Amino acid sequence: MFRSAERRTLYLVHVRQNTSNPMPGETLNPPAPVRSGAPVARTLPTCLLYSIFARIGGSGLDTDAFETLRASYREGFLGKAIAYDNRQKEIPASRIRSLRWHPVRLISFLDRPYYYGAKKKYLDWITSREVATGRYDLFHSWSGDCLRSLKAAKQGRIPSVVEIPTWHRDGGKEKVGRSKPAAPTANTSSFQRWKNRLLLQRRRFIQEYDLADLLLVLSEKAAHTFRVRGFPEEKLYYLPRGVDVERFRPGKRPKKFRAVFAGALIRRKGIQHVLKAWHRLNLTDAELWLVGFVHEEAKPYLKQF
């Protein structure tokens, strides 16, 4: 049960307790433990608040959310989770606040960047109000989902964990030259100015990085992109993706070589790189299977290759 073990370890590390047991995840280059004559008691949080721009139970991030919550629920410290739906029955529904029916649906006709930005900000607003109740002693969320909530956690002196699904927004560069976004002109309609306020700006992510007490990164390369921006080692925690080996096992090897890409067929997921690489390989008697929703931006690549 790889994932659950990692999550339990994560929360132990988060409260900055030391252990000699090997861990599936690790603090990157941690400072030497302070030596003391008296043993230090290790404690778990008592009431976790978790938020995510996904569902609880399903595929992709929905699975990540479920495994995180299942581990914390089994250990007895899950307070509440806030997400956009609940598709599992192992964790009581009373512990999950579903935003499935939300007012942002009224603007679902907008392009994805505006609509998703509005949904993330609505999730953050709801979560920040929950943080402010003072009932929780640990807050866990995802990059882009929690700026307002992190500010509330800081004000309430509640420790916070933020997961980073990619790299630092500036990549692995020490300095990034960015042109300032164009200021609205007299010709910009009030509707467009309102829409622009829904977008998730880069500075939102940067502020979240600074406010969080602990950042979860998926790889050493991802950690490097934070180091070059001046983040201390003790703020970075390496938590690779795991798999339940009791549930998922390799099947019988097919006679034909077959590769599978699973995920949204969009540029951000790298579908163009997969197709170009497969084309260059020019394998004989082989298949590439694409499993996921075909977005408009992927269609030119599908046609080309």
N, C-alpha and C positions, 0 to 999 in steps of 0.2 A: 504494500500500500504506500507507494513512493510519495505521493502528493501529501497525504495526511501527515506523514512523519516530517516532511519538510516544513509544513505549516506550523506544527507544534514547536519545532526547533526555532523557527523564525520568531515566534512570540517570546521564547525564552531569551533569545539574543537581544530582542528589542528592549527588554527591561535591563539590558546590559549586565546579565549574570554570566559568569564564566563556568564552563564545564569541560572536563577532560575527555568526554565521550566524543567519538567522531561524528560529524554532522553531514547530512546530505548536501546542505547549503553551507556557505561559509562567509564570515566577515572577511573582506579583502584586506590583507595585511593589518590585522588588528593590533592595537597597542598592547604592550606587555601587561599582564594582569597585576594589579596592585597587591602586594603581599601583605597579609594580615594574619595575626595569630588566631583570631576568631573566625570560624567558618561563616560564609555569607549565605543566608537563606535565599532560596530561589522561589520566586512566586510568579504565577501566571496572572494576567489581568482578570478582573472579575466580570467586566461588562464591555464587550466589543461592539462598536458601531461600524458597519461595513457598507460602502456604497459603490455601485458600479453601473456604467452605462451599458447594460446588457440584461439578460434574463438569468434566473437561477435555475440551472439544469437545462441541458441541450447540447450544443456543439460550440467549439471555439471558446470565446471568453465566458460563455454560459457554463461550460464545464469547469473552467478555472474557478469561477465564482462558487459553484456548487462544492467543489473539493475543499476550498478554503473554509466555507461555512460548515461543511460536515465535520471537518477536523476540530474547529472551534466549538461546535455544538457538542461533540463527543467529549471534549475536555471540560465542558460545563461553563464556558465563559462567553458564549454568544449572546449578546444582548438583542441586537436588531440588525437586519440588513435592509437596505433600500435599493430596489432595482426596478427594471421596467416590466417584469413579469416573473411568475413563479411556476416552473414546470417540473417540479419534483415533489415527492411526498415524504421523504425521509426526515427532513427538517420541518417541524411544525409551522404551519402557515402563520401562526400568531407571532413568530419571530421575523417574519418577512413582510415589509411594506411594499406592495406591488403598485407601480405607477402605470399599469397597463392602460387605464383610462385616464388620460391626462389632457389638460387644456391645450397643450402645444399641438395636438392633432389638428386643431383648427387651421394651422398654417402648414399642413403637410404637403400642400401643393408647391411650396417653395423648393428650389434646387437643394440637393443634399447638404452642401456645406452650411447653408443658412438654417435648414430644418434641424440638422444634427447639432449645430451650435446652440440653437434654442433649447433642444431637449437636454443637452448637457448642462446648460445653465439652470434649467428648471430643476433637474436632479440636484444640482449643487445647492440651490436655494432651499429646497425641501430638507436636504441633509443638514445644512447649516442650522436650521431651526431645531433639528433634533439634537445636534451637538450642544447647542446653547442650553438645553434642559439640565445639563450637568450630571446626567445619569450614567455617563460612560467614562471609562478610564483608559480606553485605547480607541483610536480612529484609524481605519484602513480604507484607502480608496485608490483610484487610478489617475494617472496623468491626464490632465485636461478636464477631469470631472469634479474638481474639489477646491478651487481657489477660495471661495467664500467660506467653505467648511473648514479649511485649514486655518483661516484667520480666526474663526470662532474657537477652534481647538487651541490655538496659541493663547487666546484670551482666557480660556478656561484652564490652561496649563495641562492639557490632555495630550499625551504622546501620540505621534502620528506616523503612519507608514504609507508610502505612495509607491505603487508599482509602475515601472516604466516599460511599456511593451516594445519600445524601439530603442533609439539612441537619444542622447541629448539633442535638443532641437537645432543646435548649431553644429552637430556632427563632431568630428574629432579635430576641429581647428581651434587654435588658441585665440585668434581674432577673426571675427566674421564681419565683413563690410556689407551692410544692408542699406539699401536706399529707403528713405522714409516713405510710407504710403502716401499717395497723392491726397491732398486735402480736398474736401468737397468743394465743388465750384458752384457758382450761381445756377448752373444748368442741372446740377444734381437734384433729382426730385426728393421730396421729403420721404417718400416710400423707400427709395434706394438708400437714403441715409439711415432709415430705421432698419432696413435689412442688414446693412453693414455692421450695425451694432450687435447683430446676432452671431456674427462670425467669431471663431476662437482665434484671437490674436496670439502671436508668438510670445509676447510679454506675459500672457497668462500662464503658460507652461513654465517660463523661467521663474516667475514668482512662486509657483507651487514647489519647484525644486528647492528653493531657498527656505520656504516655510516648513517643509516636511522634516521630521526628525530622522527618518530612515528611508532610503531609496532602494527599491528592489530592482536589480538589473539582471538581464537574461544571459549575459556573456561577458567574458573578459574584455572584448572589443567595446561593448556598450559601456562598461565601467571606465575604459580609457577615455571615452568622449566626455565623461564627467571630470576625470582627473585633470585633463588639460584645461578645463574651465575653472580649476581651483577648488574642486570639492574634496574634502578630507576623506581619507580611506575609511574611517570609522562610520561615515555616513552611507557607505555603499555596501550592499549585501547581495551576494551572488546567489540567485535562486533559479537554477535551470528548470526547464520543463521536464516533468516526470511522466511516467506511465504506470498504470496498474498492471503488472505482469501476470497477475492471476486472472485478470479479465481479458486482456488482449495478448494473443500469441500468434506467431506467424502461421499462416495456413500452408497448404501444400504448394510448392513452387510451381508456377505455370510453365508450360513448355516454351511459350513465347515471352521474350523480355518485355516487361510492361512497367511503365512509370506512371505515377498518379500525382496530379496537382489538385489539392483540395482547398477551396477558399474562394472568396469573391474574385471574379475575373476582372480585375482593375489594375491600373498601372501601379498603384501604391503597393499592391501585393506582388508586383514583379512578373506579371503574366507575360509581358513582352520579352523579358530576359529568358524565361523558360522556353518560349516558342523559338526564339532566335538560336538558343543553345541546342535545342532538339533538331532544328533544321541543319545546323552545322555538323552535328554528329552523324547525320545521314546513316542511321543504323538500318540494317536489313532485318526483316522479320521481327519488328518491334512496334510497340504501341505506346502512345502518350494519351492518357485519359485525363480530361479536365472535369472536375466535379465542383460545380458552383454556379451561381447566377451570372449570366453573361451581360456585363454592362456595355453601354454603347461605345465607350472608349476602347474596349477590347476587340470589337468587331473588325477594325482595320487590320489588326495583327492576325486574327484568325483567318481573314481572307488572304492575307499575304503569304502565310505559311501553311 
